[in-house]
């Protein structure tokens, strides 16, 4: 009996001393981990390259934390959806508060505060009608097509932005631009590797991160307080229409003095409005993704004219030329739907989103996954020939849609984008109305030759297409503002042809 007990004790000691089997991955260097082999500006490219060597689940190290890369949609579903209670935390960085981003629901740790913010946002987006900014977009493009990027931004901003005060808009836009630069992967990696950089006085030479932190904190205060106080003043005189803050107070049956939840409403409103400004793409809200996705769509159309031609033919056959498409037409326009899905897939605005984190340790397929590890979903290149824009990958041979709805564009599990349905509907109605009324082509130089277009994107948590030359023209010769007024429902419907 003593021998058996001794044997069991020895096995127990051996098992405890033997390192648990983590998933395969590149060998880390002392202290630095794998940071030197990582493209910190475009980490998804490195993760995709690692996949061919290490597989669908990869374990690596940054200087002071382990990371897990998920290179498979199947594994992502297993972890983020089937085991969502474990994989719904955040462990982005301890420096988030230094850049006034700790009130962003997308970065919050999993817990009661996150649940409250999420509930407020969910109620708001659930009740938002599908935005009709596409009419504004069509008018703007018809009158000044060369400023297409500004038109996308301004038209989408009208979905949540009810404010006309330039100072409010400026404060919000400034905040969004500051945090997008400050929280780029390269910056975060450097600060986590050398945390003393944030302890330097702002006057110290080279104290770039400290100065950025000071600017972000000031802008974060403004973006929370200025719009919120503006609405509260209007509410006190019963001089406010439907808006995020007033509606949140009314839904939750609060007075303006309920400070316990007022802060949550203030913070969620600031993030919602920042998203509407069109720059903070990683705020985990739908509107900024809409702007960038529409730019990707336009880029795809000028680079793939045959796709645009097929879409025009489908719209003309189903909708005709006497009106603009609406949501009732959506089931009968599978090719346009496939264009939407392919646009989301081709150049996703947030290839990695915001990394998840484990609340406890886990074992998956025999691999040990530690508590607190940052988990990156990297499933954007699951398709063959991923650099090719091919809507047909979402269609069966008979032209019907496949079951692949590109859900990965909006995240996973409990951290899925709260406004994904508004975002998807917004993008679809903008795309289909653009295709019904306009045609996009490469711009011509002074000799009448096409100007080559090479896709270029910004880097960071979110990637945005750089402005490219293009020519946007009405599909029909006599299209005019008057014609468009009729087609958008402001007058009797007429045909957009030379007969109209």
Secondary structure, 3 states (H helix, E strand, C coil): CHHHHHHHHHHHHHHHHCCCCCCCCCCCECCCECHHHCCCCCHHHHHHHHHHHHCCEEEEEECCEEEEEECCHHHHHHHHHHCCCCCCECCCCCCHHHHCCCCCCCCCCCCHHHHHHHHHHHHHHHHCCCCCHHHHHHHHHHHCHHHHHHHHHHHHHCCCCCCCCHHHHHHHHHHHHHHHHHCCHHHHHHHHHCHHHHCCCCCCCCCHHHHHHHHHHHHHHHHHHHHHHHHHHHHHCCCCCCCHHHHHHHHCCCCCCCHHHHHHHHHHHHHHHHHHHCCCCCCCCHHHHHHHHHHHHHHHHHHCHHHHHHHHHHHHHHCCCCCCCCHHHHHHCHHHHHHHHHHHHHCCCCCCCCCEECCCCEEECCEEECCCCEEEECCCCCCCCCCCCCHHHHECCCCCECCCCCHHHHCCHHHCCCCHHHHHHHHHHHHHHHHHHEEEECCECCCCCECCCCCCECCCCCCCECCCCCEEEECCCCCCHHHHHHHHHHCCCCCCCCCC
